[in-house]
Structures are given as structure tokens and as C-alpha cells.
């Protein structure tokens, strides 16, 4: 059993072994400092408190001080002795302040509270935030799907709506760095479309074929890449075999590179809500990890995501 496969007391689902290992490893590496950005609802406060309980992080609460103290009192959470950085009533001001703290090295990563994703990301990608790098910003999910022995990384499902070829290459490179941080030395990457055939009238198949050729020629490193592949033959060896697909990736993909955000978001949510997958997600390509969570995410998913961000701090630079 590897370090990342060690079970954690946080586990409540036998299908979450790998993500529990991520949590256990993050705990072993010590507390990080997380800026919880505009945590103005009960769920955000609960998440921050659980991160402290799980010994993953110390939390700086970034937002309107009086509102946070009042909310904490109503939820039975005493924030009087906590670090609260008062940024006034606006969410945008909280996001900007959090980015300044991360850029200065005063916090290790950012985590979204109750503000909208676009409010936080607008501050993160601002050229004055200090969070931008020379790389494109992307997002990846790590999913543990019941019945699947290894994790599955899907990108991009959150940030890039309709990436062009060059943008897909950067999204892929970020996902490969994430996989390597999780101990997958040479991940298998399936560049997805709706078919495994290259079709002139289907741009996603042309992009996939180009990316596969780039990898073949050494322009994409540290990964085995093939495409286009459809979802079924990317993850199912039986499907790949029945279609007589000869590929080093088909049936054993570690990473699914999605053709666009719509497809990625639908696949991710289908796996979570219909297949019972557990997940962790993180923004890549920034100077510090950024954890984007949804109000509908489980508490476990939020904690796993913070743990994933913690591991990335010790990994190869994910933003340059």
C-alpha cells in the first residue's frame, strides 16, 4: 500500500481510498495557511472549521468582520480568537485582499467561501493580483469512482469554456503535473471527443489527433497521449477491445482531456451524482493553489480539495 492509499479516519465511504490517502498525506505534511474568502454562510464556516479539526490548515477568514462574528455566534462557532481580516461588505474586496495575501506569501492557498466563482476568479486572473503566471489557468478534478481501482483526473470542467488547440495543450500539461504530484509518474491521457475517428467536420477530433501527434513527437512530455477517443473506449478496456482500437491509452486512461467545458462539466457531475464518485478539485496555473467549491459539494469533497491543494504546494511548480 502506497502513502496515498493509506486510509484516513475521515473516511466514511469505502470507495474513497485514494482520496483518503491524499488527506492522510496532507495531514502528515503539516498545517498550511488557507485564506477562506468571503465565508459568509454556514457551509463555508463549517468547512473552515473542519479543515482545522482535520489538522490540514490554519484558516484566515477574509471578509466583513462583524458579519462573520455574528454568523459564527448564530452557528455556535466562536471566531473571536480567530484571524479575521476585515475587508468590508463586498465580496470583490475580499477576493482582492486574499490574492494580495497569497502573492505576498502570507497564506499558502485560497479557498472559495460563499462568493460566486467568477468573483473570486476575476481577482485571481487580474494582472495586478500577483496570482497570474505565464501559464494559462485551468482546473482539474480528481475523482474516485466506485468500482474503479485508480483515480480519474478530468480537465477542464470549470474554467476554460471552449479551449483552442494551444489552450488544450496547456490544460493537458497542468493535468499531467497534477497526476505526477499524486504519484502517477507517466499518466495515460485520453483526448476526448464523441468518436475515436478523425472527422473533418468535427473540430474536437482534429484537435485530439494533433495533440496525440505532438505527444508522439515529444512536444508533450511525461505522459502517454492518444486521441481522439470516446468516453467509453477511453475508460473501458472491453469497449476498446470490441471496437478493435489499438492504443496504449484506450481502456486505461488516467486523465480525460475534455473537448470543452460543457462536456467536462456534464461528465464530472454525472460521475458524482449518478455513479457516486467522490472528488477533489483545484485550480492550476496560478502561483498558489486555488480551491473552488460549490455550495452543493459535500463537506468531504471540500476537505479533499484542500488536501489536494496542500499536496500541490510540495510538487513541481504548477504555475511559472
C-alpha positions, 0 to 999 in steps of 0.5 A: 500500500502506497502513502496515498492509499493509506486510509484516513479516519475521515473516511466514511465511504469505502470507495474513497481510498485514494482520496483518503490517502491524499488527506492522510498525506496532507495531514502528515505534511503539516498545517498550511495557511488557507485564506477562506474568502468571503465565508459568509454562510454556514457551509463555508464556516463549517468547512473552515472549521473542519479543515482545522479539526482535520489538522490540514490548515490554519484558516484566515477568514477574509471578509466583513468582520462583524458579519462573520462574528455574528454568523459564527455566534448564530452557528455556535462557532466562536471566531473571536480568537480567530484571524479575521481580516476585515475587508468590508461588505463586498465580496470583490474586496475580499477576493482582492485582499486574499490574492494580495495575501497569497502573492505576498506569501502570507497564506499558502492557498485560497479557498472559495467561501460563499462568493460566486466563482467568477468573483473570486476568479476575476481577482485571481486572473487580474494582472495586478493580483500577483496570482497570474503566471505565464501559464494559462489557468485551468482546473482539474478534478480528481475523482474516485469512482466506485468500482474503479481501482485508480483515480480519474483526473478530468480537465477542464470542467470549470474554467476554460469554456471552449479551449483552442488547440494551444489552450488544450495543450496547456490544460493537458500539461497542468493535468499531467503535473497534477497526476505526477504530484499524486504519484502517477509518474507517466499518466495515460491521457485520453483526448476526448471527443464523441468518436475515436475517428478523425472527422473533418467536420468535427473540430474536437477530433482534429484537435485530439489527433494533433495533440496525440501527434505532438505527444508522439513527437515529444512536444508533450512530455511525461505522459502517454497521449492518444486521441481522439477517443470516446468516453467509453473506449477511453475508460473501458478496456472491453469497449476498446477491445470490441471496437478493435482500437489499438492504443496504449491509452484506450481502456486505461486512461488516467486523465480525460482531456475534455473537448470543452467545458460543457462536456467536462462539466456534464461528465464530472457531475454525472460521475458524482451524482449518478455513479457516486464518485467522490472528488477533489478539485483545484485550480492550476496555473496560478502561483498558489493553489486555488480551491473552488467549491460549490455550495452543493459539494459535500463537506468531504469533497471540500476537505479533499480539495484542500488536501489536494491543494496542500499536496500541490504546494510540495510538487513541481511548480504548477504555475511559472 
